[in-house]
Each structure stands twice: as structure tokens, then as C-alpha cells.
Amino acid sequence: MSYATIAAIPILLWVGSQPLAGAAMLAAVVGLLVGVRRAHRLVRCVHECRALTFDLGGEVRITVAQHPTDDPS
């Protein structure tokens, strides 16, 4: 038996006895995974593009960028 199987047994028993809490936990885990993936994509984009753009709908777009400086410090 693997450690994942051993850990899954009490979790499955808990979800079986508390289905509403189990569904809430599943939704929270899925939301967390989606948020982490989006944050990783955002960090990668900012790192590559050196800018961050927010679309506020319609024709409004805000771009935050840092231009390189000639300051030797």
C-alpha cells in the first residue's frame, strides 16, 4: 500500500460521514489549484513581458510597466 492510499482511507471515511463538508473541501481544493495555475501564468507573463495589463472592459486598459533605467546602482 502506498502512503496516498493509507491517507485516503480516513479522508474517504470523513467525506462519507460529512458529505457537505467534503464537497466544500473539494471545491476549495479545486479553486486553490486553479488560482495557483493562474498566478503562475501571471508571474511568468510579467517576467517575460516586463509589464502587467488589466482590461477593465470595453476600451479601458491599464498597463503597468517598469522601464529600464541607466542608474548604475
Rosetta constraint file for C-alpha pairs under 8 A:
AtomPair CA 1 CA 5 HARMONIC 6.34 0.50
AtomPair CA 1 CA 6 HARMONIC 6.95 0.50
AtomPair CA 2 CA 6 HARMONIC 6.45 0.50
AtomPair CA 3 CA 7 HARMONIC 6.09 0.50
AtomPair CA 4 CA 8 HARMONIC 5.97 0.50
AtomPair CA 5 CA 9 HARMONIC 6.49 0.50
AtomPair CA 6 CA 10 HARMONIC 7.79 0.50
AtomPair CA 7 CA 11 HARMONIC 6.78 0.50
AtomPair CA 8 CA 12 HARMONIC 5.91 0.50
AtomPair CA 9 CA 13 HARMONIC 6.25 0.50
AtomPair CA 10 CA 14 HARMONIC 6.09 0.50
AtomPair CA 11 CA 15 HARMONIC 6.13 0.50
AtomPair CA 12 CA 16 HARMONIC 5.98 0.50
AtomPair CA 13 CA 17 HARMONIC 6.29 0.50
AtomPair CA 14 CA 18 HARMONIC 5.91 0.50
AtomPair CA 14 CA 22 HARMONIC 7.54 0.50
AtomPair CA 15 CA 19 HARMONIC 5.09 0.50
AtomPair CA 15 CA 21 HARMONIC 7.15 0.50
AtomPair CA 15 CA 22 HARMONIC 4.76 0.50
AtomPair CA 15 CA 23 HARMONIC 7.93 0.50
AtomPair CA 16 CA 22 HARMONIC 7.98 0.50
AtomPair CA 18 CA 22 HARMONIC 6.11 0.50
AtomPair CA 19 CA 23 HARMONIC 6.07 0.50
AtomPair CA 20 CA 24 HARMONIC 6.24 0.50
AtomPair CA 21 CA 25 HARMONIC 6.08 0.50
AtomPair CA 22 CA 26 HARMONIC 6.12 0.50
AtomPair CA 23 CA 27 HARMONIC 6.16 0.50
AtomPair CA 24 CA 28 HARMONIC 6.13 0.50
AtomPair CA 25 CA 29 HARMONIC 6.16 0.50
AtomPair CA 26 CA 30 HARMONIC 6.17 0.50
AtomPair CA 27 CA 31 HARMONIC 6.05 0.50
AtomPair CA 28 CA 32 HARMONIC 6.04 0.50
AtomPair CA 29 CA 33 HARMONIC 6.17 0.50
AtomPair CA 30 CA 34 HARMONIC 6.23 0.50
AtomPair CA 31 CA 35 HARMONIC 6.07 0.50
AtomPair CA 32 CA 36 HARMONIC 6.10 0.50
AtomPair CA 33 CA 37 HARMONIC 6.24 0.50
AtomPair CA 34 CA 38 HARMONIC 6.23 0.50
AtomPair CA 35 CA 39 HARMONIC 6.04 0.50
AtomPair CA 36 CA 40 HARMONIC 6.08 0.50
AtomPair CA 37 CA 41 HARMONIC 6.23 0.50
AtomPair CA 38 CA 42 HARMONIC 6.12 0.50
AtomPair CA 39 CA 43 HARMONIC 6.14 0.50
AtomPair CA 40 CA 44 HARMONIC 6.17 0.50
AtomPair CA 41 CA 45 HARMONIC 6.15 0.50
AtomPair CA 42 CA 46 HARMONIC 6.17 0.50
AtomPair CA 43 CA 47 HARMONIC 6.06 0.50
AtomPair CA 44 CA 48 HARMONIC 6.17 0.50
AtomPair CA 45 CA 49 HARMONIC 5.80 0.50
AtomPair CA 45 CA 50 HARMONIC 7.71 0.50
AtomPair CA 45 CA 51 HARMONIC 7.92 0.50
AtomPair CA 45 CA 52 HARMONIC 7.87 0.50
AtomPair CA 46 CA 50 HARMONIC 5.03 0.50
AtomPair CA 46 CA 51 HARMONIC 5.37 0.50
AtomPair CA 46 CA 52 HARMONIC 5.86 0.50
AtomPair CA 47 CA 51 HARMONIC 7.91 0.50
AtomPair CA 50 CA 65 HARMONIC 6.08 0.50
AtomPair CA 50 CA 66 HARMONIC 6.62 0.50
AtomPair CA 51 CA 63 HARMONIC 6.74 0.50
AtomPair CA 51 CA 64 HARMONIC 5.59 0.50
AtomPair CA 51 CA 65 HARMONIC 4.22 0.50
AtomPair CA 51 CA 66 HARMONIC 6.85 0.50
AtomPair CA 52 CA 63 HARMONIC 5.60 0.50
AtomPair CA 52 CA 64 HARMONIC 5.15 0.50
AtomPair CA 52 CA 65 HARMONIC 6.36 0.50
AtomPair CA 53 CA 61 HARMONIC 6.81 0.50
AtomPair CA 53 CA 62 HARMONIC 5.55 0.50
AtomPair CA 53 CA 63 HARMONIC 4.20 0.50
AtomPair CA 53 CA 64 HARMONIC 6.27 0.50
AtomPair CA 54 CA 61 HARMONIC 5.68 0.50
AtomPair CA 54 CA 62 HARMONIC 5.13 0.50
AtomPair CA 54 CA 63 HARMONIC 6.34 0.50
AtomPair CA 55 CA 60 HARMONIC 6.27 0.50
AtomPair CA 55 CA 61 HARMONIC 4.56 0.50
AtomPair CA 55 CA 62 HARMONIC 6.53 0.50
AtomPair CA 56 CA 60 HARMONIC 5.41 0.50
AtomPair CA 56 CA 61 HARMONIC 5.82 0.50
AtomPair CA 56 CA 62 HARMONIC 7.60 0.50
AtomPair CA 57 CA 61 HARMONIC 7.58 0.50
